[in-house]
Amino acid sequence: MAHRVRINLANPLELQELPGVGPREAELITRFRAEHGPITGSAQLAAVLGTTVSEAVSPQIDFEPADATAPEAPGA
C-alpha cells in the first residue's frame, strides 16, 4: 500500500498524491481547511469535493490529527 496522506496537514502537491486528486481538488481541500478547519472524515471530504471517496482511496487518507490543520498561506 502507498503511504498515507495526512489530509489536514498535506500541502497541495502532497494532496495530489491521492488518486483522483488534481490541482482543482487540492485547492478545494486547502480552501475548506482555511475557512472551516480540519476535515473530519471521508463523508466530509466527499462533500468538499462534491463526489464520493472511493473505498480504494479511503485507506490512503489519514484524518488525524483531527484537531489540527496546516496553516494556509497565499499561494499554498
PQR file with spaces between the fields and no chain letter, atoms N, CA, C, O and H, PARSE charges and radii, in Angstrom:
ATOM       1  N    MET     1       0.848   -1.180    0.000 -0.4000 1.5000
ATOM       2  CA   MET     1       0.000    0.000    0.000 -0.0000 2.0000
ATOM       3  C    MET     1       0.890    1.239    0.000  0.5500 1.7000
ATOM       4  O    MET     1       1.946    1.259    0.631 -0.5500 1.4000
ATOM       5  N    ALA     2       0.453    2.257   -0.708 -0.4000 1.5000
ATOM       6  CA   ALA     2       1.170    3.523   -0.737 -0.0000 2.0000
ATOM       7  C    ALA     2       1.102    4.176    0.632  0.5500 1.7000
ATOM       8  O    ALA     2       0.271    3.812    1.465 -0.5500 1.4000
ATOM       9  H    ALA     2      -0.405    2.240   -1.221  0.4000 1.0000
ATOM      10  N    HIS     3       1.985    5.147    0.860 -0.4000 1.5000
ATOM      11  CA   HIS     3       1.953    5.836    2.152 -0.0000 2.0000
ATOM      12  C    HIS     3       0.646    6.610    2.300  0.5500 1.7000
ATOM      13  O    HIS     3      -0.007    6.945    1.312 -0.5500 1.4000
ATOM      14  H    HIS     3       2.660    5.443    0.184  0.4000 1.0000
ATOM      15  N    ARG     4       0.282    6.882    3.532 -0.4000 1.5000
ATOM      16  CA   ARG     4      -0.951    7.604    3.823 -0.0000 2.0000
ATOM      17  C    ARG     4      -0.702    9.106    3.762  0.5500 1.7000
ATOM      18  O    ARG     4       0.353    9.589    4.174 -0.5500 1.4000
ATOM      19  H    ARG     4       0.813    6.610    4.334  0.4000 1.0000
ATOM      20  N    VAL     5      -1.673    9.828    3.250 -0.4000 1.5000
ATOM      21  CA   VAL     5      -1.604   11.281    3.143 -0.0000 2.0000
ATOM      22  C    VAL     5      -2.387   11.876    4.312  0.5500 1.7000
ATOM      23  O    VAL     5      -3.557   11.553    4.515 -0.5500 1.4000
ATOM      24  H    VAL     5      -2.530    9.435    2.916  0.4000 1.0000
ATOM      25  N    ARG     6      -1.737   12.734    5.066 -0.4000 1.5000
ATOM      26  CA   ARG     6      -2.382   13.405    6.196 -0.0000 2.0000
ATOM      27  C    ARG     6      -3.176   14.582    5.643  0.5500 1.7000
ATOM      28  O    ARG     6      -2.638   15.669    5.429 -0.5500 1.4000
ATOM      29  H    ARG     6      -0.786   12.996    4.900  0.4000 1.0000
ATOM      30  N    ILE     7      -4.447   14.348    5.418 -0.4000 1.5000
ATOM      31  CA   ILE     7      -5.310   15.284    4.689 -0.0000 2.0000
ATOM      32  C    ILE     7      -5.351   16.671    5.319  0.5500 1.7000
ATOM      33  O    ILE     7      -5.513   17.659    4.603 -0.5500 1.4000
ATOM      34  H    ILE     7      -4.884   13.466    5.591  0.4000 1.0000
ATOM      35  N    ASN     8      -5.210   16.769    6.619 -0.4000 1.5000
ATOM      36  CA   ASN     8      -5.296   18.065    7.291 -0.0000 2.0000
ATOM      37  C    ASN     8      -3.956   18.777    7.417  0.5500 1.7000
ATOM      38  O    ASN     8      -3.908   19.928    7.851 -0.5500 1.4000
ATOM      39  H    ASN     8      -5.078   15.966    7.200  0.4000 1.0000
ATOM      40  N    LEU     9      -2.879   18.116    7.048 -0.4000 1.5000
ATOM      41  CA   LEU     9      -1.555   18.714    7.141 -0.0000 2.0000
ATOM      42  C    LEU     9      -0.829   18.780    5.806  0.5500 1.7000
ATOM      43  O    LEU     9       0.190   19.460    5.688 -0.5500 1.4000
ATOM      44  H    LEU     9      -2.919   17.181    6.696  0.4000 1.0000
ATOM      45  N    ALA    10      -1.344   18.079    4.796 -0.4000 1.5000
ATOM      46  CA   ALA    10      -0.678   17.996    3.500 -0.0000 2.0000
ATOM      47  C    ALA    10      -0.787   19.304    2.717  0.5500 1.7000
ATOM      48  O    ALA    10      -1.800   20.001    2.775 -0.5500 1.4000
ATOM      49  H    ALA    10      -2.172   17.526    4.892  0.4000 1.0000
ATOM      50  N    ASN    11       0.280   19.615    1.986 -0.4000 1.5000
ATOM      51  CA   ASN    11       0.236   20.760    1.082 -0.0000 2.0000
ATOM      52  C    ASN    11      -0.420   20.306   -0.229  0.5500 1.7000
ATOM      53  O    ASN    11      -0.650   19.112   -0.416 -0.5500 1.4000
ATOM      54  H    ASN    11       1.103   19.049    1.940  0.4000 1.0000
ATOM      55  N    PRO    12      -0.724   21.240   -1.134 -0.5600 1.5000
ATOM      56  CA   PRO    12      -1.415   20.868   -2.370  0.2800 2.0000
ATOM      57  C    PRO    12      -0.710   19.776   -3.183  0.5500 1.7000
ATOM      58  O    PRO    12      -1.379   18.913   -3.752 -0.5500 1.4000
ATOM      59  N    LEU    13       0.601   19.797   -3.248 -0.4000 1.5000
ATOM      60  CA   LEU    13       1.300   18.755   -4.006 -0.0000 2.0000
ATOM      61  C    LEU    13       1.174   17.399   -3.338  0.5500 1.7000
ATOM      62  O    LEU    13       1.029   16.386   -4.022 -0.5500 1.4000
ATOM      63  H    LEU    13       1.145   20.498   -2.786  0.4000 1.0000
ATOM      64  N    GLU    14       1.227   17.360   -2.027 -0.4000 1.5000
ATOM      65  CA   GLU    14       1.047   16.096   -1.304 -0.0000 2.0000
ATOM      66  C    GLU    14      -0.368   15.570   -1.474  0.5500 1.7000
ATOM      67  O    GLU    14      -0.566   14.363   -1.608 -0.5500 1.4000
ATOM      68  H    GLU    14       1.345   18.183   -1.471  0.4000 1.0000
ATOM      69  N    LEU    15      -1.350   16.453   -1.472 -0.4000 1.5000
ATOM      70  CA   LEU    15      -2.738   16.041   -1.677 -0.0000 2.0000
ATOM      71  C    LEU    15      -2.913   15.389   -3.040  0.5500 1.7000
ATOM      72  O    LEU    15      -3.711   14.463   -3.190 -0.5500 1.4000
ATOM      73  H    LEU    15      -1.189   17.434   -1.364  0.4000 1.0000
ATOM      74  N    GLN    16      -2.174   15.866   -4.031 -0.4000 1.5000
ATOM      75  CA   GLN    16      -2.289   15.330   -5.384 -0.0000 2.0000
ATOM      76  C    GLN    16      -1.685   13.939   -5.524  0.5500 1.7000
ATOM      77  O    GLN    16      -1.795   13.325   -6.586 -0.5500 1.4000
ATOM      78  H    GLN    16      -1.526   16.618   -3.909  0.4000 1.0000
ATOM      79  N    GLU    17      -1.053   13.436   -4.480 -0.4000 1.5000
ATOM      80  CA   GLU    17      -0.563   12.060   -4.497 -0.0000 2.0000
ATOM      81  C    GLU    17      -1.714   11.060   -4.370  0.5500 1.7000
ATOM      82  O    GLU    17      -1.550    9.878   -4.673 -0.5500 1.4000
ATOM      83  H    GLU    17      -0.963   13.935   -3.618  0.4000 1.0000
ATOM      84  N    LEU    18      -2.876   11.537   -3.922 -0.4000 1.5000
ATOM      85  CA   LEU    18      -4.045   10.668   -3.811 -0.0000 2.0000
ATOM      86  C    LEU    18      -4.668   10.470   -5.185  0.5500 1.7000
ATOM      87  O    LEU    18      -4.805   11.433   -5.940 -0.5500 1.4000
ATOM      88  H    LEU    18      -3.009   12.497   -3.676  0.4000 1.0000
ATOM      89  N    PRO    19      -5.046    9.248   -5.525 -0.5600 1.5000
ATOM      90  CA   PRO    19      -5.705    9.012   -6.811  0.2800 2.0000
ATOM      91  C    PRO    19      -6.970    9.854   -6.926  0.5500 1.7000
ATOM      92  O    PRO    19      -7.779    9.908   -6.000 -0.5500 1.4000
ATOM      93  N    GLY    20      -7.132   10.503   -8.065 -0.4000 1.5000
ATOM      94  CA   GLY    20      -8.319   11.307   -8.311 -0.0000 2.0000
ATOM      95  C    GLY    20      -8.245   12.728   -7.789  0.5500 1.7000
ATOM      96  O    GLY    20      -9.181   13.503   -7.982 -0.5500 1.4000
ATOM      97  H    GLY    20      -6.475   10.459   -8.818  0.4000 1.0000
ATOM      98  N    VAL    21      -7.149   13.086   -7.131 -0.4000 1.5000
ATOM      99  CA   VAL    21      -6.993   14.451   -6.619 -0.0000 2.0000
ATOM     100  C    VAL    21      -5.984   15.178   -7.496  0.5500 1.7000
ATOM     101  O    VAL    21      -4.797   14.853   -7.524 -0.5500 1.4000
ATOM     102  H    VAL    21      -6.388   12.455   -6.974  0.4000 1.0000
ATOM     103  N    GLY    22      -6.496   16.168   -8.208 -0.4000 1.5000
ATOM     104  CA   GLY    22      -5.656   17.010   -9.048 -0.0000 2.0000
ATOM     105  C    GLY    22      -5.563   18.396   -8.444  0.5500 1.7000
ATOM     106  O    GLY    22      -5.958   18.597   -7.295 -0.5500 1.4000
ATOM     107  H    GLY    22      -7.460   16.432   -8.185  0.4000 1.0000
ATOM     108  N    PRO    23      -5.049   19.351   -9.194 -0.5600 1.5000
ATOM     109  CA   PRO    23      -4.907   20.716   -8.677  0.2800 2.0000
ATOM     110  C    PRO    23      -6.230   21.327   -8.199  0.5500 1.7000
ATOM     111  O    PRO    23      -6.260   22.008   -7.174 -0.5500 1.4000
ATOM     112  N    ARG    24      -7.315   21.090   -8.930 -0.4000 1.5000
ATOM     113  CA   ARG    24      -8.615   21.649   -8.551 -0.0000 2.0000
ATOM     114  C    ARG    24      -9.076   21.090   -7.208  0.5500 1.7000
ATOM     115  O    ARG    24      -9.505   21.844   -6.334 -0.5500 1.4000
ATOM     116  H    ARG    24      -7.291   20.537   -9.762  0.4000 1.0000
ATOM     117  N    GLU    25      -8.989   19.787   -7.043 -0.4000 1.5000
ATOM     118  CA   GLU    25      -9.424   19.149   -5.798 -0.0000 2.0000
ATOM     119  C    GLU    25      -8.539   19.563   -4.631  0.5500 1.7000
ATOM     120  O    GLU    25      -9.027   19.780   -3.522 -0.5500 1.4000
ATOM     121  H    GLU    25      -8.640   19.175   -7.753  0.4000 1.0000
ATOM     122  N    ALA    26      -7.232   19.671   -4.882 -0.4000 1.5000
ATOM     123  CA   ALA    26      -6.310   20.106   -3.827 -0.0000 2.0000
ATOM     124  C    ALA    26      -6.656   21.520   -3.374  0.5500 1.7000
ATOM     125  O    ALA    26      -6.584   21.826   -2.184 -0.5500 1.4000
ATOM     126  H    ALA    26      -6.835   19.494   -5.782  0.4000 1.0000
ATOM     127  N    GLU    27      -7.032   22.382   -4.316 -0.4000 1.5000
ATOM     128  CA   GLU    27      -7.446   23.747   -3.989 -0.0000 2.0000
ATOM     129  C    GLU    27      -8.719   23.742   -3.150  0.5500 1.7000
ATOM     130  O    GLU    27      -8.825   24.497   -2.184 -0.5500 1.4000
ATOM     131  H    GLU    27      -7.090   22.133   -5.283  0.4000 1.0000
ATOM     132  N    LEU    28      -9.683   22.901   -3.507 -0.4000 1.5000
ATOM     133  CA   LEU    28     -10.921   22.803   -2.725 -0.0000 2.0000
ATOM     134  C    LEU    28     -10.633   22.374   -1.288  0.5500 1.7000
ATOM     135  O    LEU    28     -11.214   22.909   -0.343 -0.5500 1.4000
ATOM     136  H    LEU    28      -9.596   22.287   -4.292  0.4000 1.0000
ATOM     137  N    ILE    29      -9.734   21.405   -1.133 -0.4000 1.5000
ATOM     138  CA   ILE    29      -9.391   20.907    0.201 -0.0000 2.0000
ATOM     139  C    ILE    29      -8.693   21.991    1.017  0.5500 1.7000
ATOM     140  O    ILE    29      -9.061   22.237    2.166 -0.5500 1.4000
ATOM     141  H    ILE    29      -9.262   20.971   -1.901  0.4000 1.0000
ATOM     142  N    THR    30      -7.690   22.638    0.431 -0.4000 1.5000
ATOM     143  CA   THR    30      -6.956   23.644    1.196 -0.0000 2.0000
ATOM     144  C    THR    30      -7.840   24.849    1.509  0.5500 1.7000
ATOM     145  O    THR    30      -7.719   25.433    2.586 -0.5500 1.4000
ATOM     146  H    THR    30      -7.391   22.438   -0.502  0.4000 1.0000
ATOM     147  N    ARG    31      -8.715   25.226    0.600 -0.4000 1.5000
ATOM     148  CA   ARG    31      -9.634   26.343    0.869 -0.0000 2.0000
ATOM     149  C    ARG    31     -10.597   25.980    2.002  0.5500 1.7000
ATOM     150  O    ARG    31     -10.853   26.795    2.888 -0.5500 1.4000
ATOM     151  H    ARG    31      -8.813   24.751   -0.274  0.4000 1.0000
ATOM     152  N    PHE    32     -11.128   24.753    1.969 -0.4000 1.5000
ATOM     153  CA   PHE    32     -12.038   24.327    3.038 -0.0000 2.0000
ATOM     154  C    PHE    32     -11.327   24.360    4.389  0.5500 1.7000
ATOM     155  O    PHE    32     -11.873   24.864    5.370 -0.5500 1.4000
ATOM     156  H    PHE    32     -10.919   24.091    1.249  0.4000 1.0000
ATOM     157  N    ARG    33     -10.110   23.823    4.436 -0.4000 1.5000
ATOM     158  CA   ARG    33      -9.360   23.810    5.707 -0.0000 2.0000
ATOM     159  C    ARG    33      -9.142   25.226    6.226  0.5500 1.7000
ATOM     160  O    ARG    33      -9.271   25.476    7.424 -0.5500 1.4000
ATOM     161  H    ARG    33      -9.666   23.413    3.638  0.4000 1.0000
ATOM     162  N    ALA    34      -8.814   26.149    5.334 -0.4000 1.5000
ATOM     163  CA   ALA    34      -8.559   27.533    5.746 -0.0000 2.0000
ATOM     164  C    ALA    34      -9.820   28.204    6.289  0.5500 1.7000
ATOM     165  O    ALA    34      -9.747   29.005    7.221 -0.5500 1.4000
ATOM     166  H    ALA    34      -8.709   25.947    4.361  0.4000 1.0000
ATOM     167  N    GLU    35     -10.964   27.881    5.712 -0.4000 1.5000
ATOM     168  CA   GLU    35     -12.212   28.533    6.090 -0.0000 2.0000
ATOM     169  C    GLU    35     -12.961   27.832    7.218  0.5500 1.7000
ATOM     170  O    GLU    35     -13.665   28.482    7.990 -0.5500 1.4000
ATOM     171  H    GLU    35     -11.023   27.231    4.955  0.4000 1.0000
ATOM     172  N    HIS    36     -12.816   26.504    7.320 -0.4000 1.5000
ATOM     173  CA   HIS    36     -13.655   25.731    8.244 -0.0000 2.0000
ATOM     174  C    HIS    36     -12.883   24.856    9.223  0.5500 1.7000
ATOM     175  O    HIS    36     -13.479   24.295   10.142 -0.5500 1.4000
ATOM     176  H    HIS    36     -12.244   25.975    6.693  0.4000 1.0000
ATOM     177  N    GLY    37     -11.576   24.727    9.048 -0.4000 1.5000
ATOM     178  CA   GLY    37     -10.802   23.868    9.931 -0.0000 2.0000
ATOM     179  C    GLY    37     -10.626   22.472    9.353  0.5500 1.7000
ATOM     180  O    GLY    37     -10.866   22.246    8.167 -0.5500 1.4000
ATOM     181  H    GLY    37     -11.092   25.182    8.301  0.4000 1.0000
ATOM     182  N    PRO    38     -10.206   21.544   10.193 -0.5600 1.5000
ATOM     183  CA   PRO    38      -9.864   20.197    9.731  0.2800 2.0000
ATOM     184  C    PRO    38     -11.037   19.432    9.113  0.5500 1.7000
ATOM     185  O    PRO    38     -12.195   19.638    9.475 -0.5500 1.4000
ATOM     186  N    ILE    39     -10.712   18.566    8.193 -0.4000 1.5000
ATOM     187  CA   ILE    39     -11.670   17.640    7.604 -0.0000 2.0000
ATOM     188  C    ILE    39     -11.705   16.421    8.517  0.5500 1.7000
ATOM     189  O    ILE    39     -10.664   15.845    8.833 -0.5500 1.4000
ATOM     190  H    ILE    39      -9.771   18.399    7.898  0.4000 1.0000
ATOM     191  N    THR    40     -12.901   16.031    8.939 -0.4000 1.5000
ATOM     192  CA   THR    40     -13.019   15.018    9.988 -0.0000 2.0000
ATOM     193  C    THR    40     -13.181   13.589    9.490  0.5500 1.7000
ATOM     194  O    THR    40     -12.987   12.657   10.270 -0.5500 1.4000
ATOM     195  H    THR    40     -13.747   16.499    8.683  0.4000 1.0000
ATOM     196  N    GLY    41     -13.525   13.380    8.239 -0.4000 1.5000
ATOM     197  CA   GLY    41     -13.700   12.014    7.757 -0.0000 2.0000
ATOM     198  C    GLY    41     -14.031   11.967    6.278  0.5500 1.7000
ATOM     199  O    GLY    41     -14.115   12.997    5.610 -0.5500 1.4000
ATOM     200  H    GLY    41     -13.683   14.138    7.605  0.4000 1.0000
ATOM     201  N    SER    42     -14.216   10.755    5.778 -0.4000 1.5000
ATOM     202  CA   SER    42     -14.477   10.537    4.349 -0.0000 2.0000
ATOM     203  C    SER    42     -15.748   11.216    3.877  0.5500 1.7000
ATOM     204  O    SER    42     -15.788   11.748    2.767 -0.5500 1.4000
ATOM     205  H    SER    42     -14.148    9.918    6.320  0.4000 1.0000
ATOM     206  N    ALA    43     -16.795   11.207    4.706 -0.4000 1.5000
ATOM     207  CA   ALA    43     -18.056   11.831    4.300 -0.0000 2.0000
ATOM     208  C    ALA    43     -17.878   13.332    4.112  0.5500 1.7000
ATOM     209  O    ALA    43     -18.394   13.904    3.152 -0.5500 1.4000
ATOM     210  H    ALA    43     -16.762   10.775    5.607  0.4000 1.0000
ATOM     211  N    GLN    44     -17.155   13.968    5.020 -0.4000 1.5000
ATOM     212  CA   GLN    44     -16.937   15.409    4.895 -0.0000 2.0000
ATOM     213  C    GLN    44     -16.041   15.707    3.695  0.5500 1.7000
ATOM     214  O    GLN    44     -16.281   16.675    2.973 -0.5500 1.4000
ATOM     215  H    GLN    44     -16.736   13.503    5.800  0.4000 1.0000
ATOM     216  N    LEU    45     -15.019   14.892    3.475 -0.4000 1.5000
ATOM     217  CA   LEU    45     -14.151   15.076    2.312 -0.0000 2.0000
ATOM     218  C    LEU    45     -14.954   14.944    1.023  0.5500 1.7000
ATOM     219  O    LEU    45     -14.755   15.719    0.088 -0.5500 1.4000
ATOM     220  H    LEU    45     -14.825   14.105    4.061  0.4000 1.0000
ATOM     221  N    ALA    46     -15.859   13.971    0.964 -0.4000 1.5000
ATOM     222  CA   ALA    46     -16.703   13.792   -0.220 -0.0000 2.0000
ATOM     223  C    ALA    46     -17.566   15.021   -0.454  0.5500 1.7000
ATOM     224  O    ALA    46     -17.760   15.433   -1.598 -0.5500 1.4000
ATOM     225  H    ALA    46     -16.020   13.341    1.724  0.4000 1.0000
ATOM     226  N    ALA    47     -18.087   15.612    0.618 -0.4000 1.5000
ATOM     227  CA   ALA    47     -18.903   16.822    0.486 -0.0000 2.0000
ATOM     228  C    ALA    47     -18.059   17.988   -0.036  0.5500 1.7000
ATOM     229  O    ALA    47     -18.526   18.769   -0.865 -0.5500 1.4000
ATOM     230  H    ALA    47     -17.930   15.278    1.547  0.4000 1.0000
ATOM     231  N    VAL    48     -16.832   18.104    0.443 -0.4000 1.5000
ATOM     232  CA   VAL    48     -15.931   19.169   -0.010 -0.0000 2.0000
ATOM     233  C    VAL    48     -15.642   19.017   -1.499  0.5500 1.7000
ATOM     234  O    VAL    48     -15.627   20.000   -2.238 -0.5500 1.4000
ATOM     235  H    VAL    48     -16.453   17.469    1.116  0.4000 1.0000
ATOM     236  N    LEU    49     -15.415   17.791   -1.930 -0.4000 1.5000
ATOM     237  CA   LEU    49     -15.053   17.535   -3.325 -0.0000 2.0000
ATOM     238  C    LEU    49     -16.269   17.430   -4.240  0.5500 1.7000
ATOM     239  O    LEU    49     -16.134   17.506   -5.462 -0.5500 1.4000
ATOM     240  H    LEU    49     -15.427   16.992   -1.329  0.4000 1.0000
ATOM     241  N    GLY    50     -17.449   17.257   -3.663 -0.4000 1.5000
ATOM     242  CA   GLY    50     -18.654   17.110   -4.474 -0.0000 2.0000
ATOM     243  C    GLY    50     -18.735   15.770   -5.168  0.5500 1.7000
ATOM     244  O    GLY    50     -19.362   15.649   -6.220 -0.5500 1.4000
ATOM     245  H    GLY    50     -17.559   17.194   -2.671  0.4000 1.0000
ATOM     246  N    THR    51     -18.106   14.764   -4.589 -0.4000 1.5000
ATOM     247  CA   THR    51     -18.099   13.427   -5.166 -0.0000 2.0000
ATOM     248  C    THR    51     -17.889   12.420   -4.040  0.5500 1.7000
ATOM     249  O    THR    51     -17.683   12.816   -2.893 -0.5500 1.4000
ATOM     250  H    THR    51     -17.597   14.863   -3.734  0.4000 1.0000
ATOM     251  N    THR    52     -17.937   11.153   -4.342 -0.4000 1.5000
ATOM     252  CA   THR    52     -17.671   10.141   -3.330 -0.0000 2.0000
ATOM     253  C    THR    52     -16.176    9.893   -3.221  0.5500 1.7000
ATOM     254  O    THR    52     -15.423   10.154   -4.159 -0.5500 1.4000
ATOM     255  H    THR    52     -18.104   10.831   -5.274  0.4000 1.0000
ATOM     256  N    VAL    53     -15.757    9.388   -2.076 -0.4000 1.5000
ATOM     257  CA   VAL    53     -14.373    8.980   -1.869 -0.0000 2.0000
ATOM     258  C    VAL    53     -14.372    7.460   -1.986  0.5500 1.7000
ATOM     259  O    VAL    53     -15.007    6.775   -1.183 -0.5500 1.4000
ATOM     260  H    VAL    53     -16.369    9.175   -1.315  0.4000 1.0000
ATOM     261  N    SER    54     -13.673    6.939   -2.968 -0.4000 1.5000
ATOM     262  CA   SER    54     -13.717    5.504   -3.221 -0.0000 2.0000
ATOM     263  C    SER    54     -13.108    4.708   -2.075  0.5500 1.7000
ATOM     264  O    SER    54     -12.244    5.192   -1.344 -0.5500 1.4000
ATOM     265  H    SER    54     -13.158    7.496   -3.619  0.4000 1.0000
ATOM     266  N    GLU    55     -13.579    3.484   -1.941 -0.4000 1.5000
ATOM     267  CA   GLU    55     -13.060    2.598   -0.901 -0.0000 2.0000
ATOM     268  C    GLU    55     -11.582    2.296   -1.115  0.5500 1.7000
ATOM     269  O    GLU    55     -10.874    1.967   -0.164 -0.5500 1.4000
ATOM     270  H    GLU    55     -14.281    3.090   -2.534  0.4000 1.0000
ATOM     271  N    ALA    56     -11.111    2.403   -2.358 -0.4000 1.5000
ATOM     272  CA   ALA    56      -9.701    2.169   -2.650 -0.0000 2.0000
ATOM     273  C    ALA    56      -8.833    3.318   -2.165  0.5500 1.7000
ATOM     274  O    ALA    56      -7.689    3.105   -1.764 -0.5500 1.4000
ATOM     275  H    ALA    56     -11.687    2.670   -3.130  0.4000 1.0000
ATOM     276  N    VAL    57      -9.371    4.543   -2.197 -0.4000 1.5000
ATOM     277  CA   VAL    57      -8.606    5.723   -1.802 -0.0000 2.0000
ATOM     278  C    VAL    57      -8.683    5.946   -0.293  0.5500 1.7000
ATOM     279  O    VAL    57      -7.706    6.372    0.322 -0.5500 1.4000
ATOM     280  H    VAL    57     -10.300    4.715   -2.523  0.4000 1.0000
ATOM     281  N    SER    58      -9.816    5.665    0.294 -0.4000 1.5000
ATOM     282  CA   SER    58     -10.049    5.952    1.710 -0.0000 2.0000
ATOM     283  C    SER    58      -8.948    5.431    2.638  0.5500 1.7000
ATOM     284  O    SER    58      -8.560    6.153    3.556 -0.5500 1.4000
ATOM     285  H    SER    58     -10.610    5.318   -0.206  0.4000 1.0000
ATOM     286  N    PRO    59      -8.427    4.216    2.446 -0.5600 1.5000
ATOM     287  CA   PRO    59      -7.361    3.755    3.343  0.2800 2.0000
ATOM     288  C    PRO    59      -6.050    4.542    3.213  0.5500 1.7000
ATOM     289  O    PRO    59      -5.186    4.452    4.085 -0.5500 1.4000
ATOM     290  N    GLN    60      -5.901    5.302    2.140 -0.4000 1.5000
ATOM     291  CA   GLN    60      -4.682    6.078    1.923 -0.0000 2.0000
ATOM     292  C    GLN    60      -4.744    7.446    2.611  0.5500 1.7000
ATOM     293  O    GLN    60      -3.772    8.201    2.586 -0.5500 1.4000
ATOM     294  H    GLN    60      -6.602    5.375    1.431  0.4000 1.0000
ATOM     295  N    ILE    61      -5.890    7.760    3.225 -0.4000 1.5000
ATOM     296  CA   ILE    61      -6.084    9.073    3.839 -0.0000 2.0000
ATOM     297  C    ILE    61      -6.021    8.950    5.351  0.5500 1.7000
ATOM     298  O    ILE    61      -6.698    8.116    5.952 -0.5500 1.4000
ATOM     299  H    ILE    61      -6.679    7.146    3.245  0.4000 1.0000
ATOM     300  N    ASP    62      -5.205    9.787    5.947 -0.4000 1.5000
ATOM     301  CA   ASP    62      -5.099    9.862    7.404 -0.0000 2.0000
ATOM     302  C    ASP    62      -5.763   11.170    7.831  0.5500 1.7000
ATOM     303  O    ASP    62      -5.284   12.254    7.497 -0.5500 1.4000
ATOM     304  H    ASP    62      -4.656   10.465    5.459  0.4000 1.0000
ATOM     305  N    PHE    63      -6.866   11.062    8.571 -0.4000 1.5000
ATOM     306  CA   PHE    63      -7.596   12.248    9.014 -0.0000 2.0000
ATOM     307  C    PHE    63      -7.078   12.776   10.348  0.5500 1.7000
ATOM     308  O    PHE    63      -7.575   13.791   10.837 -0.5500 1.4000
ATOM     309  H    PHE    63      -7.254   10.182    8.843  0.4000 1.0000
ATOM     310  N    GLU    64      -6.109   12.122   10.939 -0.4000 1.5000
ATOM     311  CA   GLU    64      -5.536   12.584   12.203 -0.0000 2.0000
ATOM     312  C    GLU    64      -4.378   13.514   11.916  0.5500 1.7000
ATOM     313  O    GLU    64      -3.706   13.305   10.906 -0.5500 1.4000
ATOM     314  H    GLU    64      -5.705   11.298   10.543  0.4000 1.0000
ATOM     315  N    PRO    65      -4.099   14.494   12.697 -0.5600 1.5000
ATOM     316  CA   PRO    65      -4.877   14.876   13.863  0.2800 2.0000
ATOM     317  C    PRO    65      -6.107   15.679   13.426  0.5500 1.7000
ATOM     318  O    PRO    65      -5.992   16.652   12.681 -0.5500 1.4000
ATOM     319  N    ALA    66      -7.249   15.271   13.887 -0.4000 1.5000
ATOM     320  CA   ALA    66      -8.499   15.928   13.500 -0.0000 2.0000
ATOM     321  C    ALA    66      -8.647   17.287   14.139  0.5500 1.7000
ATOM     322  O    ALA    66      -9.518   18.062   13.742 -0.5500 1.4000
ATOM     323  H    ALA    66      -7.342   14.480   14.492  0.4000 1.0000
ATOM     324  N    ASP    67      -7.810   17.600   15.130 -0.4000 1.5000
ATOM     325  CA   ASP    67      -7.923   18.883   15.807 -0.0000 2.0000
ATOM     326  C    ASP    67      -6.894   19.900   15.312  0.5500 1.7000
ATOM     327  O    ASP    67      -6.753   20.977   15.891 -0.5500 1.4000
ATOM     328  H    ASP    67      -7.103   16.971   15.453  0.4000 1.0000
ATOM     329  N    ALA    68      -6.182   19.560   14.249 -0.4000 1.5000
ATOM     330  CA   ALA    68      -5.165   20.472   13.717 -0.0000 2.0000
ATOM     331  C    ALA    68      -5.274   20.514   12.201  0.5500 1.7000
ATOM     332  O    ALA    68      -5.797   19.591   11.578 -0.5500 1.4000
ATOM     333  H    ALA    68      -6.296   18.686   13.779  0.4000 1.0000
ATOM     334  N    THR    69      -4.790   21.559   11.636 -0.4000 1.5000
ATOM     335  CA   THR    69      -4.760   21.692   10.191 -0.0000 2.0000
ATOM     336  C    THR    69      -3.537   22.519    9.801  0.5500 1.7000
ATOM     337  O    THR    69      -3.016   23.300   10.599 -0.5500 1.4000
ATOM     338  H    THR    69      -4.365   22.309   12.143  0.4000 1.0000
ATOM     339  N    ALA    70      -3.103   22.338    8.597 -0.4000 1.5000
ATOM     340  CA   ALA    70      -1.946   23.081    8.117 -0.0000 2.0000
ATOM     341  C    ALA    70      -2.293   24.555    7.977  0.5500 1.7000
ATOM     342  O    ALA    70      -3.395   24.886    7.541 -0.5500 1.4000
ATOM     343  H    ALA    70      -3.526   21.704    7.949  0.4000 1.0000
ATOM     344  N    PRO    71      -1.389   25.435    8.333 -0.5600 1.5000
ATOM     345  CA   PRO    71      -1.660   26.857    8.105  0.2800 2.0000
ATOM     346  C    PRO    71      -1.655   27.118    6.604  0.5500 1.7000
ATOM     347  O    PRO    71      -0.757   26.667    5.892 -0.5500 1.4000
ATOM     348  N    GLU    72      -2.633   27.825    6.138 -0.4000 1.5000
ATOM     349  CA   GLU    72      -2.708   28.131    4.719 -0.0000 2.0000
ATOM     350  C    GLU    72      -2.118   29.512    4.474  0.5500 1.7000
ATOM     351  O    GLU    72      -2.443   30.477    5.166 -0.5500 1.4000
ATOM     352  H    GLU    72      -3.363   28.191    6.716  0.4000 1.0000
ATOM     353  N    ALA    73      -1.266   29.584    3.502 -0.4000 1.5000
ATOM     354  CA   ALA    73      -0.616   30.834    3.156 -0.0000 2.0000
ATOM     355  C    ALA    73      -0.968   31.198    1.727  0.5500 1.7000
ATOM     356  O    ALA    73      -1.292   30.315    0.932 -0.5500 1.4000
ATOM     357  H    ALA    73      -1.001   28.801    2.940  0.4000 1.0000
ATOM     358  N    PRO    74      -0.915   32.459    1.385 -0.5600 1.5000
ATOM     359  CA   PRO    74      -1.162   32.832   -0.009  0.2800 2.0000
ATOM     360  C    PRO    74      -0.242   32.053   -0.929  0.5500 1.7000
ATOM     361  O    PRO    74       0.968   31.996   -0.711 -0.5500 1.4000
ATOM     362  N    GLY    75      -0.817   31.461   -1.950 -0.4000 1.5000
ATOM     363  CA   GLY    75      -0.031   30.700   -2.909 -0.0000 2.0000
ATOM     364  C    GLY    75       0.261   29.284   -2.475  0.5500 1.7000
ATOM     365  O    GLY    75       0.967   28.562   -3.179 -0.5500 1.4000
ATOM     366  H    GLY    75      -1.800   31.508   -2.127  0.4000 1.0000
ATOM     367  N    ALA    76      -0.264   28.861   -1.328 -0.4000 1.5000
ATOM     368  CA   ALA    76      -0.008   27.495   -0.835 -0.0000 2.0000
ATOM     369  C    ALA    76      -0.732   26.491   -1.665  0.5500 1.7000
ATOM     370  O    ALA    76      -0.639   25.292   -1.404 -0.5500 1.4000
ATOM     371  H    ALA    76      -0.838   29.447   -0.756  0.4000 1.0000
